[in-house]
Amino acid sequence: MQKQFITAREVAEALGVSDGKAYAVIRELNGQLKAQGYITIAGKVSRAYFEEKCCYGGMKAAGE
């Protein structure tokens, strides 16, 4: 079973960036979620939201 939240280490691996940049990405995404009224956890972000914003889960195949 896949965990609901993604850590900075996983973000860094997925994006091919440093840990510091991964934390910056998480802060940005958590800021967006907080502005929408969601509760956030420092150093982690919703896996579904991360995938949506980074185009891993929200892209459709050509022709759909």
URRAPE-V765034 format. One record per backbone hydrogen bond with DSSP energy under -0.5 kcal/mol. CO is the residue of the C=O (numbers start at 1). NH is the residue of the N-H. If there is no record, write none. Layout:
CO/NH + CO/NH
This chain:
4/47 + 6/45 + 7/11 + 8/12 + 9/13 + 10/14 + 11/15 + 12/16 + 12/17 + 18/22 + 19/23 + 20/24 + 21/25 + 22/26 + 23/27 + 24/28 + 25/29 + 26/30 + 27/31 + 28/32 + 29/33 + 30/34 + 31/35 + 32/36 + 33/36 + 33/38 + 34/37 + 41/44 + 43/8 + 45/6 + 46/50 + 47/51 + 48/52 + 49/53 + 50/54 + 51/56 + 51/57 + 51/58 + 52/55 + 61/64
